[in-house]
């Protein structure tokens, strides 16, 4: 079984901002929720824990791995979408500067590059590559982000890339995926 875990809320300054591959920590509430999330992960008792390498996933993965006496391994393919020059800007500022251009992430998933960053199709391909490289005979927890999880859940349901936004899970959630269902 694969458990796809979305990190808790990030530091307040970054909320309502575009922060894909930017590396920030958790908010106070996020840190509190992380303790509950770690407890849930330990109860699942995965054979391995993988994280995106970004602080908001790494801290959770390492704490759970320490308790379970297993290794937490980073794999950058599990990072959130690269939003290029949009990184760190508020969503309102991006909208003011680009108008409805951000709709391209949904309307043009193969060619639109938000802020010159990564297309939706590239995000999806990267995430599926990371998933396909997981050992098939182990239960694995992957501490990651909304975009990669959405890509995998959409693939599981044979959904079009244009529907990816509807698959983004809640912060601090765990989505279970049977790798044989993909």
C-alpha positions in Angstrom: 0.0 0.0 0.0 1.1 3.6 -0.7 0.0 6.4 1.6 0.3 9.8 0.0 0.5 12.4 2.8 0.0 16.1 2.3 1.9 18.3 4.7 0.0 20.6 7.2 -0.4 24.3 6.8 2.7 26.4 6.1 4.0 29.5 7.9 1.4 32.3 7.9 3.5 34.6 5.7 3.3 32.0 2.8 -0.4 31.3 3.1 -2.4 32.8 0.1 0.9 32.9 -1.8 2.2 30.7 -4.6 4.8 28.6 -2.9 5.3 25.4 -5.0 9.0 24.6 -4.7 9.8 27.4 -2.2 11.1 26.0 1.1 9.4 27.2 4.2 8.4 25.7 7.5 5.0 25.0 9.0 2.8 27.5 10.8 2.2 27.1 14.6 -1.1 25.3 13.7 0.8 23.2 11.1 3.4 22.2 13.7 0.6 21.2 16.1 -1.2 19.2 13.4 2.1 17.6 12.4 2.3 15.9 15.7 -1.1 14.2 15.1 0.0 13.4 11.5 3.2 11.7 12.8 1.1 9.7 15.3 -1.1 8.5 12.4 1.9 7.6 10.3 3.4 5.6 13.1 0.1 3.7 13.5 0.3 2.8 9.8 3.8 1.4 10.3 5.1 1.8 6.8 8.2 -0.1 5.7 9.7 3.1 4.3 9.1 6.8 4.3 9.9 9.1 1.4 9.6 12.9 1.3 10.1 15.7 -1.2 13.2 17.1 0.5 11.4 20.4 1.3 11.3 21.4 5.0 7.5 21.1 5.3 7.7 17.4 4.4 11.1 16.5 5.6 10.5 17.4 9.3 7.4 15.1 9.4 9.1 12.3 7.6 12.2 12.3 9.8 10.3 12.5 13.0 8.1 9.5 12.0 11.0 7.6 10.7 12.9 8.1 14.0 10.0 6.7 16.0 9.7 3.7 13.6 13.5 3.2 13.5 13.6 3.4 9.7 15.2 5.7 7.2 13.4 8.7 5.7 14.6 9.2 2.2 14.3 12.4 0.0 13.2 12.2 -3.6 12.9 15.6 -5.3 10.4 14.2 -7.8 7.8 14.4 -5.0 8.2 18.2 -4.8 5.3 20.5 -5.6 5.0 22.2 -9.0 7.7 24.7 -10.0 5.8 27.9 -10.5 8.8 29.8 -11.9 8.6 33.6 -11.4 5.3 33.2 -9.6 7.0 31.6 -6.6 6.5 33.8 -3.4 4.0 36.1 -5.0 0.5 36.4 -3.6 -2.2 34.8 -5.8 -3.9 38.2 -5.9 -0.7 39.8 -7.3 -0.4 37.1 -9.9 -4.0 37.6 -10.9 -3.5 41.4 -11.2 -0.4 40.9 -13.3 -1.7 38.1 -15.5 -5.5 38.1 -15.4 -7.0 34.8 -16.3 -3.7 33.4 -17.5 -3.4 31.2 -14.4 -6.4 29.3 -15.9 -3.9 27.9 -18.3 -2.8 25.4 -15.6 -6.2 23.7 -16.2 -7.1 24.8 -19.7 -3.8 24.0 -21.3 -2.1 21.4 -19.2 0.4 20.4 -21.8 1.8 23.8 -22.8 1.1 26.4 -20.1 4.0 27.2 -17.8 2.9 29.2 -14.8 5.6 31.9 -14.3 7.7 30.0 -16.8 7.8 27.0 -14.5 6.4 23.5 -15.0 3.4 22.4 -17.0 0.6 20.3 -15.4 1.6 17.5 -17.7 5.3 17.7 -16.6 4.2 17.7 -12.9 2.0 14.6 -13.6 4.7 12.7 -15.4 7.3 13.5 -12.7 4.9 12.3 -10.0 4.0 9.1 -11.8 7.6 8.4 -12.4 8.4 8.7 -8.7 5.4 6.4 -7.9 6.4 3.8 -10.4 9.9 3.6 -8.9 8.6 2.7 -5.5 9.2 -0.9 -4.4 6.0 -2.9 -5.2 6.4 -5.2 -2.2 6.5 -2.6 0.5 4.1 -0.3 2.4 5.4 3.2 1.8 4.4 6.6 3.2 5.2 9.5 0.9 5.2 12.9 2.6 4.5 15.3 -0.3 2.3 18.1 -1.7 -1.1 18.6 -3.2 0.0 18.6 -6.9 1.8 15.3 -6.9 -1.0 13.6 -4.9 -3.6 15.1 -7.3 -1.7 13.8 -10.3 -1.6 10.3 -8.9 -5.3 10.3 -7.8 -6.4 11.6 -11.2 -4.3 8.9 -12.9 -5.9 6.2 -10.7 -9.4 7.4 -11.8 -8.3 7.8 -15.5 -9.2 11.5 -15.2 -8.2 14.1 -17.7 -5.3 16.4 -16.6 -7.8 19.3 -16.8 -9.5 17.9 -13.7 -6.4 17.8 -11.6 -7.5 20.7 -9.3 -10.4 18.7 -8.1 -8.1 16.0 -6.9 -6.0 18.2 -4.6 -6.4 16.7 -1.1 -6.8 18.7 2.1 -3.8 19.8 4.0 -2.6 17.3 6.7 -4.5 14.4 4.9 -3.5 10.9 4.0 -4.7 9.3 0.7 -4.4 5.6 0.3 -3.4 4.2 -3.1 -3.1 0.6 -4.1 -0.2 0.6 -6.7 -1.9 -2.3 -8.5 -4.9 0.0 -9.2 -2.8 2.3 -11.5 
